């Protein structure tokens, strides 16, 4: 019961780690007209299949006890866009400090990217591996959908339906990461959009 309660809190999209300040390229794609309310679901199905599977593999490996510093170096090397790398590192740092404050126990190294910090926290809190990865992807997706709500005409009901329809893709990404230590990711659209984010005229998000 305690593990479930901890999981629900960690998976809350309102967890105070600055996630609402980052769009990971979604704002650029919306500004350029590629991402709309009509194309959002198809876009996120593809996004989860690539970026989601990659991040799931790092959450899993962190949960299983691989060296988090080495994992972090490997993860950041796979993130070409500086904006996305920095966003993940900032969220990971805030997440680690939040977990330390809540549990009153030191342990999560500082400076980890978000998926790695989340995996370490899940293991140390006694949350089952599969559930930890599902929670991470679910929360990350909720943050991106929330960004879409502020950037395009998507209401609360439509946003809830969008997240509901994407559940099979989340589960698929978790399963794809199960035995894949060398997860690949071909996600140039979002990475290039993150790189271009600083050039758009009006910005609501940091990344």
Residue pairs with C-beta under 8 A, 6 or more apart in sequence:
2 126
3 125
3 126
3 127
3 128
6 125
6 126
6 127
7 122
7 125
7 127
7 131
7 132
7 135
9 15
9 102
10 99
10 118
10 121
10 122
10 125
10 127
10 135
10 139
11 135
11 136
11 138
11 139
12 139
13 19
13 139
13 142
13 143
13 146
15 95
15 98
15 139
16 94
16 98
17 91
17 94
17 95
17 98
17 114
18 90
18 91
18 94
19 91
19 139
19 143
20 143
20 146
20 147
21 205
21 206
21 207
22 87
22 91
22 143
22 147
22 205
22 206
22 207
23 144
23 147
23 151
23 197
23 204
23 205
23 207
24 84
24 87
24 144
24 190
24 194
24 207
25 81
25 83
25 84
25 189
25 190
25 191
25 192
25 193
25 194
25 197
25 207
26 35
26 144
26 147
26 148
26 151
26 190
26 193
26 205
27 147
27 151
27 197
27 200
27 203
27 204
27 205
28 193
28 194
28 196
28 197
28 200
29 35
29 43
29 189
29 190
29 193
30 36
30 148
30 151
30 152
31 200
31 201
31 202
32 193
32 200
34 189
34 193
35 43
35 148
35 152
36 152
37 148
37 152
37 153
37 154
37 158
40 145
40 148
40 152
40 154
40 162
41 162
41 165
41 166
44 141
44 144
44 145
44 162
44 166
44 169
45 166
45 169
47 144
47 187
47 190
48 137
48 141
48 166
48 169
48 170
48 172
48 173
49 169
49 172
49 173
49 176
50 185
50 186
50 187
51 185
51 187
51 190
52 137
52 140
52 141
52 169
52 170
52 173
53 173
53 176
53 177
53 180
53 183
53 185
54 78
54 177
54 183
54 184
54 185
54 187
55 115
55 136
55 137
55 140
56 115
56 133
56 136
56 137
56 173
56 174
56 176
56 177
56 183
57 177
57 180
57 181
57 183
58 71
58 74
58 75
58 113
58 115
58 116
58 119
58 183
59 115
59 116
59 118
59 119
59 122
59 132
59 133
59 136
59 177
60 119
60 129
60 133
60 177
60 178
61 71
61 119
61 181
62 68
62 71
62 115
62 116
62 117
62 118
62 119
62 120
62 123
63 119
63 120
63 122
63 123
63 129
63 132
63 133
64 123
64 129
65 123
68 108
68 109
68 112
68 116
68 117
68 120
69 109
69 112
71 116
72 111
72 112
72 113
72 116
75 88
75 113
75 115
75 116
76 85
76 89
76 113
78 185
79 85
79 88
79 191
80 191
80 195
81 190
81 191
81 192
81 194
81 195
82 195
83 194
83 195
83 197
83 198
83 206
83 207
84 190
84 191
84 194
84 207
85 113
86 207
87 206
87 207
88 113
88 114
88 115
89 111
89 112
89 113
89 114
91 114
92 111
92 112
92 113
92 114
92 115
92 116
92 117
92 118
93 110
93 111
93 112
93 117
95 114
95 117
95 118
95 121
96 108
96 109
96 110
96 112
96 117
96 120
96 121
97 110
99 108
99 117
99 121
99 125
100 106
100 107
100 108
103 124
103 125
105 124
107 120
107 124
108 117
108 120
108 121
108 124
109 120
112 120
114 140
115 136
118 132
118 135
118 136
119 132
119 133
119 136
122 129
122 131
122 132
122 135
122 136
123 129
123 132
127 135
130 174
133 174
133 177
134 170
134 171
134 174
137 170
137 173
137 174
138 163
138 170
141 163
141 166
141 170
142 163
145 154
145 159
145 162
145 163
146 159
147 205
148 154
148 159
148 162
149 155
149 156
149 159
150 204
151 204
154 162
176 183
177 183
194 207
197 203
197 205
197 207
